[in-house]
């Protein structure tokens, strides 16, 4: 006969809180590994089947959940080696933002050169690209047509005979590949 599971009321309340605050599937599975056993009375095998894991994983998740304190910790994330804080980056980019919003064309090399000058040491170009992406800057793709283009004028131009000099060659009797030399 299997051993009975002893889960404290604090663990159950913690699991309920985690279930409500879960932002990832892993956090939700950790909470459900406790709640399925306590609230629904399932054994570890049935809970594992519902969560799509093995029985051993259910026990590991419960043990991990039991060993945690009130806050859910992630072991990774954040900026460890940064040259400028987010506020300093925002201030640095504000000088370029005026030119960008006025419709000027910005390229990364001048921004990178200014960043290197400000930092006082060389940094990879990827640092500048990552900083621009972090603040929502992106490459603006050109339009497919000019905003001031006139479609009717373009169609009328296509109908004009001799605009490219092709008709003159046909009349002169020169072969199509020969250069056109006027008279």
GROMACS elastic network, one bead per residue, 0.5 to 0.9 nm:
[ bonds ]
;  ai    aj funct       b0    kb
    5    37     6  0.82697   500
    5    38     6  0.84170   500
    5    43     6  0.89994   500
    6    38     6  0.89926   500
    7    10     6  0.83321   500
    7    11     6  0.64762   500
    7    12     6  0.71469   500
    7    34     6  0.80802   500
    7    38     6  0.74927   500
    7    66     6  0.89867   500
    8    11     6  0.52882   500
    8    12     6  0.65143   500
    8    13     6  0.88640   500
    9    12     6  0.50008   500
    9    13     6  0.61870   500
    9    14     6  0.84842   500
   10    13     6  0.51477   500
   10    14     6  0.60381   500
   10    15     6  0.85114   500
   11    15     6  0.60378   500
   11    16     6  0.85925   500
   11    34     6  0.80721   500
   11    65     6  0.81274   500
   11    66     6  0.69455   500
   12    15     6  0.50274   500
   12    16     6  0.62341   500
   12    17     6  0.86821   500
   12    31     6  0.87599   500
   12    34     6  0.70879   500
   12    35     6  0.68200   500
   12    38     6  0.77339   500
   12    39     6  0.88637   500
   13    16     6  0.50601   500
   13    17     6  0.62408   500
   13    18     6  0.85866   500
   14    17     6  0.51250   500
   14    18     6  0.61269   500
   14    19     6  0.85479   500
   14    31     6  0.81894   500
   14    65     6  0.89460   500
   14    70     6  0.73078   500
   15    18     6  0.50033   500
   15    19     6  0.60319   500
   15    20     6  0.86711   500
   15    30     6  0.78995   500
   15    32     6  0.74007   500
   15    33     6  0.88046   500
   15    34     6  0.66686   500
   15    35     6  0.67324   500
   15    65     6  0.82236   500
   16    19     6  0.50122   500
   16    20     6  0.63501   500
   16    21     6  0.87146   500
   16    31     6  0.69143   500
   16    32     6  0.86380   500
   16    35     6  0.75395   500
   17    20     6  0.52090   500
   17    21     6  0.61989   500
   17    22     6  0.83751   500
   17    31     6  0.84702   500
   18    21     6  0.50694   500
   18    22     6  0.55571   500
   18    27     6  0.70775   500
   18    28     6  0.71684   500
   18    30     6  0.83533   500
   18    31     6  0.59850   500
   18    72     6  0.81567   500
   19    22     6  0.52946   500
   19    23     6  0.89563   500
   19    27     6  0.74182   500
   19    28     6  0.55142   500
   19    29     6  0.84992   500
   19    30     6  0.84348   500
   19    31     6  0.55004   500
   19    32     6  0.72634   500
   20    23     6  0.88382   500
   20    28     6  0.85188   500
   21    27     6  0.86781   500
   21    28     6  0.86316   500
   22    25     6  0.74808   500
   22    26     6  0.83630   500
   22    27     6  0.54043   500
   22    28     6  0.54780   500
   22    31     6  0.84806   500
   23    26     6  0.85616   500
   23    27     6  0.69122   500
   23    28     6  0.76550   500
   24    27     6  0.54137   500
   24    28     6  0.65104   500
   24    29     6  0.88105   500
   25    28     6  0.50713   500
   25    29     6  0.61232   500
   25    30     6  0.86271   500
   26    29     6  0.50953   500
   26    30     6  0.62091   500
   26    31     6  0.87532   500
   27    30     6  0.51169   500
   27    31     6  0.63942   500
   27    32     6  0.86633   500
   27    72     6  0.86703   500
   28    31     6  0.52061   500
   28    32     6  0.61003   500
   28    33     6  0.85614   500
   29    33     6  0.59571   500
   29    34     6  0.88549   500
   29    51     6  0.68664   500
   29    61     6  0.82185   500
   30    33     6  0.52608   500
   30    34     6  0.70950   500
   30    58     6  0.82588   500
   30    61     6  0.56263   500
   30    62     6  0.70211   500
   30    64     6  0.83772   500
   30    65     6  0.67954   500
   31    34     6  0.56286   500
   31    35     6  0.63075   500
   31    36     6  0.86491   500
   31    61     6  0.85653   500
   31    62     6  0.83915   500
   31    65     6  0.78342   500
   32    36     6  0.55377   500
   32    37     6  0.81910   500
   32    47     6  0.83397   500
   32    51     6  0.80891   500
   33    36     6  0.59181   500
   33    37     6  0.68720   500
   33    44     6  0.83696   500
   33    47     6  0.68083   500
   33    48     6  0.79032   500
   33    51     6  0.79370   500
   33    58     6  0.57703   500
   33    59     6  0.80998   500
   33    61     6  0.66359   500
   33    62     6  0.62994   500
   34    37     6  0.56429   500
   34    38     6  0.63715   500
   34    39     6  0.84848   500
   34    58     6  0.83447   500
   34    61     6  0.82974   500
   34    62     6  0.61338   500
   34    65     6  0.83173   500
   35    38     6  0.51312   500
   35    39     6  0.54630   500
   35    40     6  0.73515   500
   35    41     6  0.88023   500
   36    39     6  0.56928   500
   36    40     6  0.52767   500
   36    41     6  0.67153   500
   36    42     6  0.60986   500
   36    43     6  0.83808   500
   36    44     6  0.87341   500
   36    46     6  0.89055   500
   36    47     6  0.61341   500
   37    40     6  0.59011   500
   37    43     6  0.60113   500
   37    44     6  0.69124   500
   37    46     6  0.88864   500
   37    47     6  0.68365   500
   38    41     6  0.53276   500
   38    42     6  0.74034   500
   39    42     6  0.81491   500
   42    45     6  0.79519   500
   42    46     6  0.60058   500
   42    47     6  0.61768   500
   43    46     6  0.55826   500
   43    47     6  0.63091   500
   43    48     6  0.86335   500
   44    47     6  0.50713   500
   44    48     6  0.59353   500
   44    49     6  0.85179   500
   44    54     6  0.87202   500
   44    55     6  0.56444   500
   44    56     6  0.84454   500
   44    58     6  0.65758   500
   44    59     6  0.76956   500
   45    48     6  0.51138   500
   45    49     6  0.62209   500
   45    50     6  0.87635   500
   45    54     6  0.74888   500
   45    55     6  0.53814   500
   45    58     6  0.85158   500
   46    49     6  0.50069   500
   46    50     6  0.62623   500
   46    51     6  0.86718   500
   46    55     6  0.84643   500
   47    50     6  0.51359   500
   47    51     6  0.61874   500
   47    52     6  0.84299   500
   47    53     6  0.84996   500
   47    54     6  0.89645   500
   47    55     6  0.78594   500
   47    58     6  0.75212   500
   48    51     6  0.51375   500
   48    52     6  0.58025   500
   48    54     6  0.53047   500
   48    55     6  0.53463   500
   48    56     6  0.84644   500
   48    57     6  0.76338   500
   48    58     6  0.61459   500
   49    52     6  0.50876   500
   49    53     6  0.63175   500
   49    54     6  0.72547   500
   49    55     6  0.82038   500
   50    53     6  0.79174   500
   51    54     6  0.86152   500
   51    58     6  0.87789   500
   53    56     6  0.82754   500
   53    57     6  0.62626   500
   53    58     6  0.72822   500
   54    57     6  0.52150   500
   54    58     6  0.66576   500
   55    58     6  0.51748   500
   55    59     6  0.65805   500
   55    60     6  0.87991   500
   56    59     6  0.51471   500
   56    60     6  0.62258   500
   56    61     6  0.86551   500
   57    61     6  0.60169   500
   57    62     6  0.84740   500
   58    61     6  0.51636   500
   58    62     6  0.61706   500
   58    63     6  0.85807   500
   59    62     6  0.51192   500
   59    63     6  0.61106   500
   59    64     6  0.85383   500
   60    63     6  0.50621   500
   60    64     6  0.60284   500
   60    65     6  0.84096   500
   61    64     6  0.50160   500
   61    65     6  0.59459   500
   61    66     6  0.84462   500
   62    66     6  0.59957   500
   62    67     6  0.85751   500
   63    67     6  0.61418   500
   63    68     6  0.87330   500
   64    67     6  0.51978   500
   64    68     6  0.63947   500
   65    68     6  0.54350   500
   65    69     6  0.84357   500
   66    69     6  0.80061   500
   68    71     6  0.74855   500
   68    72     6  0.72837   500
   68    73     6  0.82269   500
   69    72     6  0.73865   500
   69    73     6  0.88019   500
   73    76     6  0.88769   500
   74    77     6  0.73601   500
   77    80     6  0.85398   500
   79    82     6  0.63960   500
   82    85     6  0.69683   500
   83   119     6  0.73608   500
   84    87     6  0.78958   500
   84    88     6  0.56163   500
   84    89     6  0.59628   500
   84   119     6  0.83760   500
   85    88     6  0.51086   500
   85    89     6  0.61599   500
   85    90     6  0.85739   500
   86    89     6  0.50672   500
   86    90     6  0.61415   500
   86    91     6  0.86468   500
   86   135     6  0.88407   500
   87    91     6  0.61930   500
   87    92     6  0.85820   500
   88    91     6  0.50353   500
   88    92     6  0.60832   500
   88    93     6  0.86154   500
   89    93     6  0.61470   500
   89    94     6  0.85344   500
   89   131     6  0.74917   500
   89   135     6  0.84886   500
   90    93     6  0.52210   500
   90    94     6  0.61231   500
   90   135     6  0.75072   500
   91    94     6  0.51072   500
   91    95     6  0.72497   500
   92    95     6  0.61017   500
   92    96     6  0.76854   500
   92   115     6  0.80727   500
   92   118     6  0.89511   500
   93    96     6  0.52466   500
   93    97     6  0.60759   500
   93   111     6  0.85748   500
   93   132     6  0.83208   500
   93   135     6  0.87444   500
   94    98     6  0.68701   500
   95    98     6  0.62239   500
   95    99     6  0.78255   500
   96    99     6  0.55410   500
   96   100     6  0.63584   500
   96   101     6  0.88470   500
   96   106     6  0.82316   500
   96   111     6  0.79222   500
   97   101     6  0.60341   500
   97   102     6  0.84579   500
   98   101     6  0.54269   500
   98   102     6  0.62739   500
   98   103     6  0.89892   500
   98   104     6  0.88601   500
   99   102     6  0.51975   500
   99   103     6  0.67282   500
   99   104     6  0.53998   500
   99   105     6  0.78850   500
   99   106     6  0.77846   500
  100   103     6  0.54305   500
  100   104     6  0.51888   500
  100   105     6  0.67182   500
  100   106     6  0.65980   500
  101   104     6  0.71986   500
  106   109     6  0.89831   500
  106   110     6  0.81476   500
  106   111     6  0.82584   500
  107   110     6  0.65176   500
  107   111     6  0.71664   500
  108   111     6  0.51774   500
  108   112     6  0.59621   500
  108   113     6  0.85873   500
  108   125     6  0.84084   500
  108   128     6  0.74552   500
  108   129     6  0.75305   500
  109   113     6  0.60705   500
  109   114     6  0.86192   500
  109   125     6  0.80541   500
  109   128     6  0.88847   500
  110   113     6  0.50134   500
  110   114     6  0.62367   500
  110   115     6  0.85824   500
  111   114     6  0.51555   500
  111   115     6  0.61842   500
  111   116     6  0.87007   500
  111   128     6  0.75572   500
  112   116     6  0.61565   500
  112   117     6  0.85513   500
  112   123     6  0.84729   500
  112   124     6  0.87417   500
  112   125     6  0.66605   500
  112   127     6  0.84992   500
  112   128     6  0.58279   500
  112   129     6  0.86487   500
  113   116     6  0.51385   500
  113   117     6  0.61813   500
  113   118     6  0.86202   500
  114   117     6  0.50234   500
  114   118     6  0.61297   500
  114   119     6  0.86248   500
  115   118     6  0.50473   500
  115   119     6  0.61032   500
  115   120     6  0.83942   500
  115   122     6  0.89343   500
  115   123     6  0.84554   500
  115   128     6  0.76797   500
  116   119     6  0.51518   500
  116   120     6  0.58355   500
  116   121     6  0.57639   500
  116   122     6  0.55801   500
  116   123     6  0.64663   500
  117   120     6  0.51699   500
  117   121     6  0.71633   500
  117   122     6  0.83871   500
  118   121     6  0.82713   500
  119   122     6  0.78629   500
  119   123     6  0.85820   500
  123   126     6  0.82510   500
  123   127     6  0.67163   500
  123   128     6  0.83383   500
  124   127     6  0.55596   500
  124   128     6  0.74942   500
  125   128     6  0.54298   500
  125   129     6  0.65892   500
  125   130     6  0.88246   500
  126   130     6  0.59954   500
  126   131     6  0.84453   500
  127   130     6  0.51575   500
  127   131     6  0.61294   500
  127   132     6  0.86599   500
  128   131     6  0.50523   500
  128   132     6  0.62006   500
  128   133     6  0.86109   500
  129   132     6  0.51770   500
  129   133     6  0.62123   500
  129   134     6  0.85795   500
  130   133     6  0.50428   500
  130   134     6  0.59912   500
  130   135     6  0.87106   500
  131   134     6  0.50147   500
  131   135     6  0.64643   500
  131   136     6  0.88137   500
  131   137     6  0.86382   500
  132   135     6  0.53685   500
  132   136     6  0.63931   500
  132   137     6  0.50649   500
  132   138     6  0.72976   500
  133   136     6  0.50582   500
  133   137     6  0.53771   500
  133   138     6  0.66055   500
  134   137     6  0.75439   500
  142   145     6  0.83661   500
  143   146     6  0.67771   500
  143   147     6  0.81298   500
  145   148     6  0.85645   500
  145   149     6  0.70970   500
  146   149     6  0.52608   500
  146   150     6  0.89156   500
  147   150     6  0.87765   500
  149   153     6  0.83846   500
  149   154     6  0.82100   500
  150   153     6  0.54084   500
  150   154     6  0.64298   500
  150   155     6  0.88966   500
  151   154     6  0.51367   500
  151   155     6  0.63156   500
  151   156     6  0.86885   500
  152   155     6  0.51316   500
  152   156     6  0.61545   500
  152   157     6  0.86027   500
  153   156     6  0.50404   500
  153   157     6  0.61205   500
  153   158     6  0.87228   500
  154   157     6  0.51045   500
  154   158     6  0.64102   500
  154   159     6  0.89629   500
  155   158     6  0.51858   500
  155   159     6  0.66774   500
  156   159     6  0.52503   500
  156   160     6  0.67122   500
  157   160     6  0.52964   500
  157   161     6  0.87825   500
  157   163     6  0.80409   500
  158   161     6  0.80400   500
  158   163     6  0.81567   500
  159   163     6  0.88433   500
  160   163     6  0.60661   500
  161   164     6  0.81843   500
  161   165     6  0.86276   500
  161   166     6  0.87228   500
  161   167     6  0.71553   500
  162   165     6  0.50240   500
  162   166     6  0.61041   500
  162   167     6  0.51660   500
  162   168     6  0.66908   500
  163   166     6  0.76930   500
  163   167     6  0.83625   500
  164   167     6  0.78607   500
  164   168     6  0.89439   500
  165   168     6  0.54109   500
  165   169     6  0.69029   500
  165   180     6  0.84005   500
  166   169     6  0.55665   500
  166   170     6  0.67720   500
  166   176     6  0.85183   500
  167   170     6  0.52265   500
  167   171     6  0.64603   500
  167   172     6  0.87913   500
  168   171     6  0.52680   500
  168   172     6  0.62173   500
  168   173     6  0.88149   500
  168   180     6  0.87543   500
  169   172     6  0.50847   500
  169   173     6  0.62632   500
  169   174     6  0.57537   500
  169   175     6  0.75974   500
  169   176     6  0.70091   500
  169   178     6  0.89475   500
  169   180     6  0.72027   500
  170   173     6  0.55072   500
  170   174     6  0.67957   500
  170   175     6  0.80715   500
  170   176     6  0.77347   500
  171   174     6  0.80495   500
  173   176     6  0.87722   500
  174   177     6  0.83122   500
  174   178     6  0.67487   500
  174   179     6  0.87749   500
  174   180     6  0.83417   500
  175   178     6  0.56793   500
  175   179     6  0.89003   500
  176   179     6  0.82740   500
